[in-house]
Amino acid sequence: MKTYFIHYKDPDPACPVFRIKIEAYDREHAIEIFYQDGDDWEIVKITRS
């Protein structure tokens, strides 16, 4: 498992950018885990630690 940091925000332009740490096998798996809750967040950046 690798560690990914996903920087995300609400589609509202006034929303600040948040960050979450996710353990995943690869980048696509990290995105899948991030969106599993069904929220409408916009991913700004993904970095691997």
FENVEN-V714186 format. One record per run of one state. SS is the DSSP state (h for helix, s for strand, l for the rest). FROM is the first residue (numbers start at 1). TO is the last residue. Records with the same first field share a line. If there is no record, write none. Layout:
SS: FROM-TO + FROM-TO
//
This chain:
l: 1-1 + 11-17 + 25-26 + 36-40 + 49-49
s: 2-10 + 18-24 + 41-48
h: 27-35
//
